[in-house]
Amino acid sequence: MSARVSRRRLLGLGAAALGAGAVAAAGRPLADLLLQPGQPGRLLPSQTPLPGPYQVPLPIPPVLRPVRTDAVTDHYELTQRVVQLHILPDLPTSVWSYGGSFPGPTIVSRTGRRTVVRYRNELPQPVVVHLHGGHTPADSDGYPIDLILPAAGSPPSDDPMPGMPGMAQPHGDVARGERAYMYPMNQRAATLWYHDHRMGFTGPGVWRGLAGFHLVHDDEEDALPLPRGERDIPLMIVDRSFAADGSFRYPSLHAPGVTEPYRDGVLGDVILVNGAPWPTLNTKRARYRLRLLNASNARRYRLALDPPPAGGSGLVQIGSDGGLLTRPVYHDELEIAPAERFDVVVDFARYRPGTRVRLVNRLGSGTTTEVMRFDVSPATRTAPDDSGVPDRLSTVDRPDPHQATTTRTFVFHRDRQTGWTINGSLYRPGRVLARPRLGAVEVWRFITDFHHPIHLHLNHFGVVSRNSSSPGRYDSGWKDTVDLRPAEAVEVVTRFTDYPGTFLLHCHNLEHEDMAMMADFVTG
Ligand SMILES: [Cu+2]
């Protein structure tokens, strides 16, 4: 197969994949894929000595306190600013932070209570904030040219849209200094996250630190005996590389995207969990709920516990991107693509006292095979633990795909001349690829040439099929991001609800996203 595949050819190939369940490496020499098995991208080596693994404790991001609350709304404020953090033992790292920490502070919402977050931008560049997984009106969803320009007194940016002359106007709703985002939170309990979404520069923004958790709780989840409190732990997993001066290294251009060798995706050689390199957590011999988030730009992980507990199935999945599953799913390994969340319960009482349990990455090599370590208490008695994982967790009443009024096909394809495209188009604000009607059930079919974690704004979806066969083992529950490997075809079903306006469908490999693998859809 030639290195370049025409769109027509690709559509035909996608149809074949749908028909026969065939999986082949479209558009890329097979050798390329073999060089980076399971990985979209190229390793960017650090230029400073790296710390060894398992030398620092796992940090837990602080929970943000509201500045005020009223009968229906919790109000928060967060300032984005540059801080020096100690990630490496000897050198400080300059971080673009939400509120001075990386990850940013965790925002905690209650279903049905409105959350308003006022962001102030004291960074040297414009920003945009997106609540990933939020069911959010268009004007608060973080449309990529709805910029918050740096506040007065902050170092000015010479051009709000470098490399994209005239792009921010007239389409964008541009604010200076501050902007309030309103989240109705008419959605179920789930692990969401917020991050930068600036047109053309999301990759460097998130890489420098612009990401945090946003958890939603509800009565249904509260009624379950799941581990809670200090045994309910969010884990933000990212890969990063460091320059000789301790700063985050990234192959930026002065325009959207990255230098040529990294166009498939930027991979780092240091794994950070909650901002710390290969940390450790002392655990009781009890159940823990671990909210796994892959906030990496491009890296995929296959996570496993090493050693596994006797009898296996140590990772008990209770939730996905959009909250609780119907019933638990038992895993030995979890494949997690950028932006995906897996909510799992691990019972450390299944281990002997004092066991050191590594969370490893079976898609990694060298330093990226290790993620973090759980040091199980040496106490011979198990800890008091009244938590459990019920066989029935929740109801996932996703729409019947047979009731879909419309089926749309989106082909995700690299055009070697221009960039990363959807249905042959590079992203341009205002170019609309779909106009779903609010309330209607639609089936959307995604077809890929390469690894693409595909993310839909506004509504969660259910995976209906993968290569014309059943959904995969990691496709359970409500999703907002689905991992497609090269030359796969996935069908998802959703019902678009509540909010008319312009929303986004895009690849969540942030290098692909910045190089225009994004599309507008308009609900109405
Ligand atoms: Cu992609």
Boltz pocket constraint, residues with backbone or C-beta under 6 A from the ligand:
constraints:
  - pocket:
      binder: B
      contacts: [[A, 420], [A, 451], [A, 452], [A, 453], [A, 507], [A, 508], [A, 509], [A, 512], [A, 513], [A, 517]]
      max_distance: 6.0
